[in-house]
Amino acid sequence: MKFEERVESQQIVYQGPLVQVEKQTVTLPDQTTATREIVRHQPAIAVLMVTADHQMILEKQWRSAVGGLTLEIPAGKVEPGERALQAAVRELNEETRMQAAHLEAVAQFYTSPGFTDELMTLYVATGLTAVNTALPQDADEQIQLEKLPLKTALAQVQAGQIQDAKTVMAIWYWQNHPEIGGQR
Amino acid sequence: MKFEERVESQQIVYQGPLVQVEKQTVTLPDQTTATREIVRHQPAIAVLMVTADHQMILEKQWRSAVGGLTLEIPAGKVEPGERALQAAVRELNEETRMQAAHLEAVAQFYTSPGFTDELMTLYVATGLTAVNTALPQDADEQIQLEKLPLKTALAQVQAGQIQDAKTVMAIWYWQNHPEIGGQR
């Protein structure tokens, strides 16, 4: 079976501060033509932080796209010129004022490959301590930290109180690896 | 802590066949003003299909947004007027020519709430049989089905061969629930 689509032409149809929309005309393997619409977005990182007392750190914040509050693991965009790991270290500092002795990438994935190229790396962070030097925070971001044990986090996914893909993923990963953060 | 942002004005800045981009001017809890950019997308469904011989069904397809092939669980948009469960039944038929005796929603989540309102429901499907009446397929969608046992699927996530968020989620969910598809 042949899959590859050849891009015949492309144009940027929307350019915003956060996303760019691109339209492509492509030739399919059967030589017919189709149109593709792609939302370009910076790569991103997300971090499952597990404390020494076996709790995960979550952020309560307002999300315009959802029109309400969400509970999410710390996350953010990888800035131009930055590596994913650096972005993870920076976001932990900015959003939680913590640093991690161990920071390990456990998966990398496209958040919704049907329409966007956003590529996210999920890290697990343990050995958490307070940072010495706090980085400046985004002025328009209001974040409240919460801590939850695995059992409560699983119940909140089930109850629909946690409704963020990367956070659900992180919780299910943790469920599979209950040793994270030290022996129980 | 106050979180709610008040929407002062909004306008559609891009309208395409798949997505719509909206710009909002919002007032933050501290009464300052900020701009929000939101990519509107139809809700979606995804289905972890587990066969009687304990394999998951995956689709190999070309994704323009990624510029390459991906391995993903069956998924698709919920069409206007359709319920999520109906969309799951329809997509299984269209993309895999199968129907499920048991179809259960296990989580609902925003795929990337930092910029889009796409809301996805993840189903688990078991008791799979061939459909009697095949629905028409999308003309511009080329799909090749694959079957993988859990162990191989986990190895492919680790190796970066499976790089789709909903598929990684589904595999980790399955790892937590190895009883899916019958006793081993």
HADDOCK unambig.tbl for C-alpha pairs under 7 A between the chains (distance, minus, plus):
assign (segid A and resid 3 and name CA) (segid B and resid 61 and name CA) 6.68 0.50 0.50
assign (segid A and resid 3 and name CA) (segid B and resid 62 and name CA) 5.77 0.50 0.50
assign (segid A and resid 3 and name CA) (segid B and resid 142 and name CA) 6.64 0.50 0.50
assign (segid A and resid 4 and name CA) (segid B and resid 62 and name CA) 6.32 0.50 0.50
assign (segid A and resid 14 and name CA) (segid B and resid 14 and name CA) 6.37 0.50 0.50
assign (segid A and resid 18 and name CA) (segid B and resid 37 and name CA) 6.88 0.50 0.50
assign (segid A and resid 34 and name CA) (segid B and resid 140 and name CA) 6.88 0.50 0.50
assign (segid A and resid 36 and name CA) (segid B and resid 64 and name CA) 6.83 0.50 0.50
assign (segid A and resid 37 and name CA) (segid B and resid 18 and name CA) 6.88 0.50 0.50
assign (segid A and resid 38 and name CA) (segid B and resid 65 and name CA) 5.40 0.50 0.50
assign (segid A and resid 61 and name CA) (segid B and resid 3 and name CA) 6.67 0.50 0.50
assign (segid A and resid 62 and name CA) (segid B and resid 3 and name CA) 5.76 0.50 0.50
assign (segid A and resid 62 and name CA) (segid B and resid 4 and name CA) 6.30 0.50 0.50
assign (segid A and resid 63 and name CA) (segid B and resid 113 and name CA) 6.70 0.50 0.50
assign (segid A and resid 63 and name CA) (segid B and resid 114 and name CA) 6.69 0.50 0.50
assign (segid A and resid 64 and name CA) (segid B and resid 36 and name CA) 6.84 0.50 0.50
assign (segid A and resid 65 and name CA) (segid B and resid 38 and name CA) 5.41 0.50 0.50
assign (segid A and resid 65 and name CA) (segid B and resid 113 and name CA) 5.99 0.50 0.50
assign (segid A and resid 65 and name CA) (segid B and resid 114 and name CA) 6.78 0.50 0.50
assign (segid A and resid 65 and name CA) (segid B and resid 115 and name CA) 5.92 0.50 0.50
assign (segid A and resid 65 and name CA) (segid B and resid 116 and name CA) 5.43 0.50 0.50
assign (segid A and resid 65 and name CA) (segid B and resid 117 and name CA) 5.04 0.50 0.50
assign (segid A and resid 66 and name CA) (segid B and resid 113 and name CA) 6.46 0.50 0.50
assign (segid A and resid 66 and name CA) (segid B and resid 117 and name CA) 5.55 0.50 0.50
assign (segid A and resid 107 and name CA) (segid B and resid 157 and name CA) 6.85 0.50 0.50
assign (segid A and resid 107 and name CA) (segid B and resid 158 and name CA) 6.65 0.50 0.50
assign (segid A and resid 108 and name CA) (segid B and resid 160 and name CA) 6.89 0.50 0.50
assign (segid A and resid 108 and name CA) (segid B and resid 163 and name CA) 6.12 0.50 0.50
assign (segid A and resid 109 and name CA) (segid B and resid 163 and name CA) 4.13 0.50 0.50
assign (segid A and resid 109 and name CA) (segid B and resid 164 and name CA) 4.88 0.50 0.50
assign (segid A and resid 109 and name CA) (segid B and resid 165 and name CA) 5.25 0.50 0.50
assign (segid A and resid 110 and name CA) (segid B and resid 163 and name CA) 6.02 0.50 0.50
assign (segid A and resid 110 and name CA) (segid B and resid 164 and name CA) 5.03 0.50 0.50
assign (segid A and resid 110 and name CA) (segid B and resid 165 and name CA) 5.75 0.50 0.50
assign (segid A and resid 111 and name CA) (segid B and resid 111 and name CA) 6.10 0.50 0.50
assign (segid A and resid 111 and name CA) (segid B and resid 112 and name CA) 6.47 0.50 0.50
assign (segid A and resid 111 and name CA) (segid B and resid 164 and name CA) 6.61 0.50 0.50
assign (segid A and resid 111 and name CA) (segid B and resid 165 and name CA) 5.14 0.50 0.50
assign (segid A and resid 112 and name CA) (segid B and resid 111 and name CA) 6.47 0.50 0.50
assign (segid A and resid 112 and name CA) (segid B and resid 165 and name CA) 6.91 0.50 0.50
assign (segid A and resid 113 and name CA) (segid B and resid 63 and name CA) 6.70 0.50 0.50
assign (segid A and resid 113 and name CA) (segid B and resid 65 and name CA) 5.99 0.50 0.50
assign (segid A and resid 113 and name CA) (segid B and resid 66 and name CA) 6.45 0.50 0.50
assign (segid A and resid 113 and name CA) (segid B and resid 164 and name CA) 6.94 0.50 0.50
assign (segid A and resid 114 and name CA) (segid B and resid 63 and name CA) 6.70 0.50 0.50
assign (segid A and resid 114 and name CA) (segid B and resid 65 and name CA) 6.79 0.50 0.50
assign (segid A and resid 115 and name CA) (segid B and resid 65 and name CA) 5.92 0.50 0.50
assign (segid A and resid 116 and name CA) (segid B and resid 65 and name CA) 5.42 0.50 0.50
assign (segid A and resid 117 and name CA) (segid B and resid 65 and name CA) 5.05 0.50 0.50
assign (segid A and resid 117 and name CA) (segid B and resid 66 and name CA) 5.54 0.50 0.50
assign (segid A and resid 140 and name CA) (segid B and resid 34 and name CA) 6.89 0.50 0.50
assign (segid A and resid 142 and name CA) (segid B and resid 3 and name CA) 6.62 0.50 0.50
assign (segid A and resid 157 and name CA) (segid B and resid 107 and name CA) 6.84 0.50 0.50
assign (segid A and resid 158 and name CA) (segid B and resid 107 and name CA) 6.64 0.50 0.50
assign (segid A and resid 160 and name CA) (segid B and resid 108 and name CA) 6.89 0.50 0.50
assign (segid A and resid 163 and name CA) (segid B and resid 108 and name CA) 6.12 0.50 0.50
assign (segid A and resid 163 and name CA) (segid B and resid 109 and name CA) 4.13 0.50 0.50
assign (segid A and resid 163 and name CA) (segid B and resid 110 and name CA) 6.01 0.50 0.50
assign (segid A and resid 164 and name CA) (segid B and resid 109 and name CA) 4.87 0.50 0.50
assign (segid A and resid 164 and name CA) (segid B and resid 110 and name CA) 5.02 0.50 0.50
assign (segid A and resid 164 and name CA) (segid B and resid 111 and name CA) 6.59 0.50 0.50
assign (segid A and resid 164 and name CA) (segid B and resid 113 and name CA) 6.93 0.50 0.50
assign (segid A and resid 165 and name CA) (segid B and resid 109 and name CA) 5.25 0.50 0.50
assign (segid A and resid 165 and name CA) (segid B and resid 110 and name CA) 5.75 0.50 0.50
assign (segid A and resid 165 and name CA) (segid B and resid 111 and name CA) 5.14 0.50 0.50
assign (segid A and resid 165 and name CA) (segid B and resid 112 and name CA) 6.91 0.50 0.50
assign (segid A and resid 169 and name CA) (segid B and resid 169 and name CA) 5.24 0.50 0.50
assign (segid A and resid 172 and name CA) (segid B and resid 172 and name CA) 6.02 0.50 0.50
assign (segid A and resid 172 and name CA) (segid B and resid 173 and name CA) 6.20 0.50 0.50
assign (segid A and resid 173 and name CA) (segid B and resid 172 and name CA) 6.19 0.50 0.50
assign (segid A and resid 176 and name CA) (segid B and resid 176 and name CA) 6.14 0.50 0.50
